[in-house]
């Protein structure tokens, strides 16, 4: 039927779109505790809170511990040259 009637501005197209809109509606959500949320504002808050927690950084401040496992890209001699005091001639 889709091939025959297609997506022209026809009665078939509008019925199909209306039915799809009805079936794609979220009517309730279940919280992590098992409760059911049906109010639109509560569902928005639940989804928003879920994604805020999901994408929140949990790395902490263990930078030194993480850097110990990083590969050294600068050889020892070069590192010493880069970390030495700046001479008066270089100023």
N, CA, C and O atoms as a GROMACS GRO file, in nm:
protein
  364
    1UNK      N    1   0.081  -0.119   0.000
    1UNK     CA    2   0.000   0.000   0.000
    1UNK      C    3   0.087   0.126   0.000
    1UNK      O    4   0.050   0.228  -0.060
    2UNK      N    5   0.201   0.119   0.068
    2UNK     CA    6   0.289   0.236   0.074
    2UNK      C    7   0.343   0.269  -0.065
    2UNK      O    8   0.353   0.386  -0.102
    3UNK      N    9   0.378   0.166  -0.142
    3UNK     CA   10   0.430   0.190  -0.277
    3UNK      C   11   0.324   0.253  -0.367
    3UNK      O   12   0.354   0.337  -0.451
    4UNK      N   13   0.201   0.210  -0.348
    4UNK     CA   14   0.093   0.260  -0.432
    4UNK      C   15   0.054   0.403  -0.396
    4UNK      O   16   0.041   0.488  -0.484
    5UNK      N   17   0.035   0.431  -0.267
    5UNK     CA   18  -0.014   0.561  -0.224
    5UNK      C   19   0.100   0.658  -0.190
    5UNK      O   20   0.083   0.779  -0.200
    6UNK      N   21   0.215   0.603  -0.150
    6UNK     CA   22   0.333   0.685  -0.125
    6UNK      C   23   0.314   0.784  -0.012
    6UNK      O   24   0.232   0.764   0.078
    7UNK      N   25   0.393   0.892  -0.016
    7UNK     CA   26   0.387   0.993   0.089
    7UNK      C   27   0.329   1.124   0.036
    7UNK      O   28   0.363   1.232   0.084
    8UNK      N   29   0.243   1.112  -0.063
    8UNK     CA   30   0.175   1.232  -0.112
    8UNK      C   31   0.079   1.283  -0.005
    8UNK      O   32   0.047   1.212   0.090
    9UNK      N   33   0.035   1.403  -0.020
    9UNK     CA   34  -0.056   1.464   0.075
    9UNK      C   35  -0.195   1.402   0.058
    9UNK      O   36  -0.287   1.465   0.007
   10UNK      N   37  -0.208   1.277   0.101
   10UNK     CA   38  -0.332   1.204   0.082
   10UNK      C   39  -0.390   1.162   0.216
   10UNK      O   40  -0.326   1.177   0.320
   11UNK      N   41  -0.512   1.110   0.213
   11UNK     CA   42  -0.579   1.062   0.334
   11UNK      C   43  -0.497   0.948   0.396
   11UNK      O   44  -0.481   0.942   0.518
   12UNK      N   45  -0.446   0.860   0.312
   12UNK     CA   46  -0.365   0.747   0.360
   12UNK      C   47  -0.242   0.797   0.435
   12UNK      O   48  -0.211   0.747   0.543
   13UNK      N   49  -0.173   0.894   0.380
   13UNK     CA   50  -0.051   0.948   0.443
   13UNK      C   51  -0.085   1.008   0.580
   13UNK      O   52  -0.013   0.982   0.677
   14UNK      N   53  -0.190   1.086   0.590
   14UNK     CA   54  -0.227   1.150   0.716
   14UNK      C   55  -0.271   1.048   0.820
   14UNK      O   56  -0.242   1.065   0.939
   15UNK      N   57  -0.341   0.944   0.779
   15UNK     CA   58  -0.380   0.839   0.873
   15UNK      C   59  -0.257   0.766   0.925
   15UNK      O   60  -0.247   0.736   1.044
   16UNK      N   61  -0.166   0.737   0.836
   16UNK     CA   62  -0.043   0.668   0.874
   16UNK      C   63   0.039   0.752   0.972
   16UNK      O   64   0.088   0.701   1.073
   17UNK      N   65   0.054   0.881   0.943
   17UNK     CA   66   0.130   0.971   1.029
   17UNK      C   67   0.063   0.987   1.164
   17UNK      O   68   0.131   0.988   1.267
   18UNK      N   69  -0.069   0.999   1.167
   18UNK     CA   70  -0.142   1.014   1.293
   18UNK      C   71  -0.128   0.889   1.379
   18UNK      O   72  -0.109   0.900   1.500
   19UNK      N   73  -0.138   0.773   1.319
   19UNK     CA   74  -0.124   0.647   1.394
   19UNK      C   75   0.017   0.634   1.449
   19UNK      O   76   0.035   0.591   1.563
   20UNK      N   77   0.115   0.669   1.371
   20UNK     CA   78   0.255   0.661   1.416
   20UNK      C   79   0.278   0.756   1.534
   20UNK      O   80   0.347   0.720   1.629
   21UNK      N   81   0.221   0.874   1.528
   21UNK     CA   82   0.236   0.971   1.636
   21UNK      C   83   0.175   0.916   1.765
   21UNK      O   84   0.231   0.936   1.873
   22UNK      N   85   0.062   0.847   1.755
   22UNK     CA   86  -0.003   0.789   1.873
   22UNK      C   87   0.081   0.677   1.932
   22UNK      O   88   0.094   0.668   2.055
   23UNK      N   89   0.139   0.592   1.848
   23UNK     CA   90   0.215   0.478   1.900
   23UNK      C   91   0.354   0.517   1.948
   23UNK      O   92   0.414   0.442   2.025
   24UNK      N   93   0.407   0.630   1.906
   24UNK     CA   94   0.541   0.671   1.947
   24UNK      C   95   0.542   0.755   2.074
   24UNK      O   96   0.647   0.808   2.111
   25UNK      N   97   0.432   0.770   2.141
   25UNK     CA   98   0.423   0.854   2.260
   25UNK      C   99   0.464   0.772   2.384
   25UNK      O  100   0.419   0.659   2.402
   26UNK      N  101   0.550   0.830   2.467
   26UNK     CA  102   0.591   0.766   2.592
   26UNK      C  103   0.488   0.803   2.698
   26UNK      O  104   0.466   0.921   2.725
   27UNK      N  105   0.425   0.703   2.756
   27UNK     CA  106   0.318   0.727   2.851
   27UNK      C  107   0.364   0.714   2.996
   27UNK      O  108   0.304   0.775   3.085
   28UNK      N  109   0.469   0.635   3.021
   28UNK     CA  110   0.520   0.620   3.157
   28UNK      C  111   0.665   0.575   3.154
   28UNK      O  112   0.712   0.516   3.056
   29UNK      N  113   0.735   0.605   3.262
   29UNK     CA  114   0.874   0.562   3.279
   29UNK      C  115   0.888   0.498   3.417
   29UNK      O  116   0.815   0.532   3.510
   30UNK      N  117   0.980   0.404   3.428
   30UNK     CA  118   1.006   0.337   3.555
   30UNK      C  119   1.137   0.390   3.612
   30UNK      O  120   1.238   0.393   3.542
   31UNK      N  121   1.136   0.433   3.738
   31UNK     CA  122   1.256   0.485   3.803
   31UNK      C  123   1.346   0.370   3.844
   31UNK      O  124   1.307   0.254   3.838
   32UNK      N  125   1.469   0.403   3.886
   32UNK     CA  126   1.563   0.300   3.930
   32UNK      C  127   1.512   0.227   4.054
   32UNK      O  128   1.545   0.110   4.075
   33UNK      N  129   1.432   0.294   4.135
   33UNK     CA  130   1.377   0.232   4.256
   33UNK      C  131   1.256   0.144   4.225
   33UNK      O  132   1.209   0.071   4.313
   34UNK      N  133   1.206   0.149   4.102
   34UNK     CA  134   1.092   0.068   4.063
   34UNK      C  135   0.961   0.144   4.058
   34UNK      O  136   0.858   0.087   4.021
   35UNK      N  137   0.962   0.272   4.093
   35UNK     CA  138   0.842   0.354   4.088
   35UNK      C  139   0.806   0.391   3.944
   35UNK      O  140   0.892   0.390   3.856
   36UNK      N  141   0.680   0.422   3.924
   36UNK     CA  142   0.632   0.458   3.790
   36UNK      C  143   0.602   0.607   3.786
   36UNK      O  144   0.537   0.660   3.876
   37UNK      N  145   0.650   0.674   3.682
   37UNK     CA  146   0.628   0.817   3.663
   37UNK      C  147   0.542   0.835   3.539
   37UNK      O  148   0.575   0.786   3.431
   38UNK      N  149   0.430   0.908   3.554
   38UNK     CA  150   0.340   0.929   3.440
   38UNK      C  151   0.323   1.076   3.405
   38UNK      O  152   0.283   1.108   3.292
   39UNK      N  153   0.351   1.167   3.497
   39UNK     CA  154   0.338   1.311   3.471
   39UNK      C  155   0.447   1.357   3.375
   39UNK      O  156   0.562   1.315   3.389
   40UNK      N  157   0.414   1.442   3.279
   40UNK     CA  158   0.510   1.486   3.177
   40UNK      C  159   0.630   1.558   3.238
   40UNK      O  160   0.743   1.532   3.200
   41UNK      N  161   0.605   1.647   3.333
   41UNK     CA  162   0.714   1.721   3.398
   41UNK      C  163   0.807   1.629   3.476
   41UNK      O  164   0.928   1.648   3.474
   42UNK      N  165   0.750   1.530   3.544
   42UNK     CA  166   0.831   1.435   3.619
   42UNK      C  167   0.914   1.347   3.525
   42UNK      O  168   1.029   1.315   3.554
   43UNK      N  169   0.854   1.308   3.412
   43UNK     CA  170   0.928   1.227   3.314
   43UNK      C  171   1.044   1.307   3.257
   43UNK      O  172   1.154   1.253   3.239
   44UNK      N  173   1.022   1.436   3.227
   44UNK     CA  174   1.130   1.520   3.176
   44UNK      C  175   1.242   1.531   3.278
   44UNK      O  176   1.360   1.522   3.242
   45UNK      N  177   1.208   1.550   3.405
   45UNK     CA  178   1.308   1.561   3.510
   45UNK      C  179   1.384   1.430   3.527
   45UNK      O  180   1.506   1.432   3.547
   46UNK      N  181   1.314   1.318   3.519
   46UNK     CA  182   1.378   1.187   3.532
   46UNK      C  183   1.479   1.163   3.420
   46UNK      O  184   1.591   1.120   3.445
   47UNK      N  185   1.439   1.191   3.297
   47UNK     CA  186   1.528   1.171   3.183
   47UNK      C  187   1.646   1.268   3.189
   47UNK      O  188   1.760   1.228   3.165
   48UNK      N  189   1.619   1.393   3.221
   48UNK     CA  190   1.726   1.493   3.231
   48UNK      C  191   1.826   1.454   3.340
   48UNK      O  192   1.947   1.461   3.318
   49UNK      N  193   1.777   1.414   3.456
   49UNK     CA  194   1.866   1.372   3.565
   49UNK      C  195   1.948   1.250   3.528
   49UNK      O  196   2.066   1.241   3.563
   50UNK      N  197   1.887   1.155   3.457
   50UNK     CA  198   1.958   1.034   3.414
   50UNK      C  199   2.077   1.069   3.326
   50UNK      O  200   2.188   1.018   3.346
   51UNK      N  201   2.055   1.156   3.228
   51UNK     CA  202   2.164   1.191   3.136
   51UNK      C  203   2.268   1.282   3.200
   51UNK      O  204   2.385   1.277   3.162
   52UNK      N  205   2.228   1.365   3.296
   52UNK     CA  206   2.326   1.446   3.368
   52UNK      C  207   2.423   1.357   3.444
   52UNK      O  208   2.544   1.380   3.442
   53UNK      N  209   2.371   1.255   3.511
   53UNK     CA  210   2.455   1.161   3.585
   53UNK      C  211   2.538   1.077   3.489
   53UNK      O  212   2.656   1.051   3.515
   54UNK      N  213   2.479   1.036   3.379
   54UNK     CA  214   2.549   0.952   3.282
   54UNK      C  215   2.672   1.020   3.224
   54UNK      O  216   2.776   0.956   3.208
   55UNK      N  217   2.662   1.149   3.193
   55UNK     CA  218   2.772   1.220   3.129
   55UNK      C  219   2.854   1.304   3.227
   55UNK      O  220   2.936   1.385   3.184
   56UNK      N  221   2.834   1.286   3.355
   56UNK     CA  222   2.910   1.358   3.456
   56UNK      C  223   3.049   1.296   3.468
   56UNK      O  224   3.065   1.175   3.456
   57UNK      N  225   3.148   1.379   3.492
   57UNK     CA  226   3.285   1.331   3.505
   57UNK      C  227   3.307   1.275   3.645
   57UNK      O  228   3.272   1.338   3.744
   58UNK      N  229   3.365   1.156   3.651
   58UNK     CA  230   3.395   1.092   3.778
   58UNK      C  231   3.545   1.065   3.790
   58UNK      O  232   3.586   0.977   3.866
   59UNK      N  233   3.626   1.139   3.717
   59UNK     CA  234   3.770   1.115   3.714
   59UNK      C  235   3.836   1.149   3.846
   59UNK      O  236   3.935   1.086   3.883
   60UNK      N  237   3.785   1.248   3.917
   60UNK     CA  238   3.846   1.286   4.044
   60UNK      C  239   3.973   1.366   4.021
   60UNK      O  240   3.996   1.421   3.914
   61UNK      N  241   4.055   1.371   4.126
   61UNK     CA  242   4.179   1.450   4.117
   61UNK      C  243   4.301   1.360   4.135
   61UNK      O  244   4.393   1.395   4.209
   62UNK      N  245   4.302   1.247   4.070
   62UNK     CA  246   4.413   1.152   4.077
   62UNK      C  247   4.504   1.167   3.955
   62UNK      O  248   4.545   1.068   3.894
   63UNK      N  249   4.536   1.291   3.920
   63UNK     CA  250   4.614   1.320   3.801
   63UNK      C  251   4.752   1.257   3.807
   63UNK      O  252   4.798   1.200   3.708
   64UNK      N  253   4.820   1.267   3.922
   64UNK     CA  254   4.955   1.209   3.934
   64UNK      C  255   4.953   1.058   3.912
   64UNK      O  256   5.041   1.004   3.846
   65UNK      N  257   4.852   0.992   3.966
   65UNK     CA  258   4.840   0.847   3.948
   65UNK      C  259   4.818   0.812   3.801
   65UNK      O  260   4.874   0.715   3.750
   66UNK      N  261   4.737   0.891   3.732
   66UNK     CA  262   4.711   0.865   3.591
   66UNK      C  263   4.834   0.892   3.506
   66UNK      O  264   4.862   0.818   3.411
   67UNK      N  265   4.909   0.996   3.538
   67UNK     CA  266   5.028   1.031   3.459
   67UNK      C  267   5.139   0.928   3.473
   67UNK      O  268   5.223   0.917   3.384
   68UNK      N  269   5.142   0.852   3.583
   68UNK     CA  270   5.243   0.748   3.601
   68UNK      C  271   5.229   0.640   3.493
   68UNK      O  272   5.328   0.575   3.457
   69UNK      N  273   5.108   0.621   3.443
   69UNK     CA  274   5.083   0.518   3.344
   69UNK      C  275   5.093   0.569   3.200
   69UNK      O  276   5.082   0.491   3.106
   70UNK      N  277   5.115   0.698   3.184
   70UNK     CA  278   5.127   0.756   3.050
   70UNK      C  279   5.267   0.728   2.995
   70UNK      O  280   5.365   0.726   3.070
   71UNK      N  281   5.274   0.706   2.868
   71UNK     CA  282   5.404   0.682   2.804
   71UNK      C  283   5.485   0.811   2.799
   71UNK      O  284   5.430   0.918   2.774
   72UNK      N  285   5.614   0.799   2.822
   72UNK     CA  286   5.702   0.916   2.818
   72UNK      C  287   5.737   0.943   2.671
   72UNK      O  288   5.786   0.854   2.601
   73UNK      N  289   5.711   1.064   2.627
   73UNK     CA  290   5.738   1.101   2.488
   73UNK      C  291   5.867   1.182   2.476
   73UNK      O  292   5.924   1.190   2.367
   74UNK      N  293   5.914   1.242   2.586
   74UNK     CA  294   6.034   1.325   2.583
   74UNK      C  295   6.147   1.246   2.647
   74UNK      O  296   6.134   1.204   2.762
   75UNK      N  297   6.258   1.225   2.576
   75UNK     CA  298   6.372   1.152   2.635
   75UNK      C  299   6.430   1.226   2.756
   75UNK      O  300   6.410   1.347   2.771
   76UNK      N  301   6.500   1.155   2.843
   76UNK     CA  302   6.554   1.211   2.966
   76UNK      C  303   6.640   1.334   2.947
   76UNK      O  304   6.621   1.432   3.019
   77UNK      N  305   6.735   1.330   2.850
   77UNK     CA  306   6.823   1.446   2.830
   77UNK      C  307   6.744   1.570   2.788
   77UNK      O  308   6.770   1.680   2.836
   78UNK      N  309   6.647   1.551   2.701
   78UNK     CA  310   6.567   1.664   2.654
   78UNK      C  311   6.483   1.720   2.769
   78UNK      O  312   6.466   1.841   2.781
   79UNK      N  313   6.430   1.631   2.853
   79UNK     CA  314   6.350   1.674   2.967
   79UNK      C  315   6.434   1.760   3.061
   79UNK      O  316   6.387   1.862   3.111
   80UNK      N  317   6.560   1.717   3.085
   80UNK     CA  318   6.649   1.794   3.171
   80UNK      C  319   6.676   1.933   3.112
   80UNK      O  320   6.676   2.033   3.183
   81UNK      N  321   6.698   1.938   2.981
   81UNK     CA  322   6.724   2.066   2.915
   81UNK      C  323   6.602   2.157   2.922
   81UNK      O  324   6.615   2.279   2.939
   82UNK      N  325   6.484   2.100   2.911
   82UNK     CA  326   6.362   2.180   2.917
   82UNK      C  327   6.329   2.228   3.058
   82UNK      O  328   6.265   2.332   3.075
   83UNK      N  329   6.372   2.152   3.159
   83UNK     CA  330   6.338   2.186   3.298
   83UNK      C  331   6.445   2.269   3.368
   83UNK      O  332   6.424   2.311   3.482
   84UNK      N  333   6.559   2.293   3.305
   84UNK     CA  334   6.666   2.368   3.372
   84UNK      C  335   6.629   2.515   3.384
   84UNK      O  336   6.537   2.563   3.318
   85UNK      N  337   6.700   2.584   3.470
   85UNK     CA  338   6.676   2.727   3.492
   85UNK      C  339   6.709   2.806   3.366
   85UNK      O  340   6.797   2.766   3.289
   86UNK      N  341   6.641   2.915   3.344
   86UNK     CA  342   6.666   3.000   3.228
   86UNK      C  343   6.786   3.089   3.260
   86UNK      O  344   6.790   3.155   3.365
   87UNK      N  345   6.881   3.090   3.170
   87UNK     CA  346   7.001   3.171   3.191
   87UNK      C  347   6.973   3.317   3.154
   87UNK      O  348   6.873   3.348   3.090
   88UNK      N  349   7.061   3.403   3.195
   88UNK     CA  350   7.044   3.547   3.164
   88UNK      C  351   7.058   3.573   3.015
   88UNK      O  352   7.000   3.668   2.963
   89UNK      N  353   7.136   3.489   2.946
   89UNK     CA  354   7.153   3.506   2.800
   89UNK      C  355   7.023   3.473   2.727
   89UNK      O  356   6.996   3.530   2.621
   90UNK      N  357   6.943   3.383   2.779
   90UNK     CA  358   6.820   3.343   2.714
   90UNK      C  359   6.706   3.442   2.737
   90UNK      O  360   6.607   3.441   2.663
   91UNK      N  361   6.718   3.525   2.838
   91UNK     CA  362   6.613   3.623   2.867
   91UNK      C  363   6.603   3.718   2.757
   91UNK      O  364   6.520   3.809   2.762
   0.00000   0.00000   0.00000
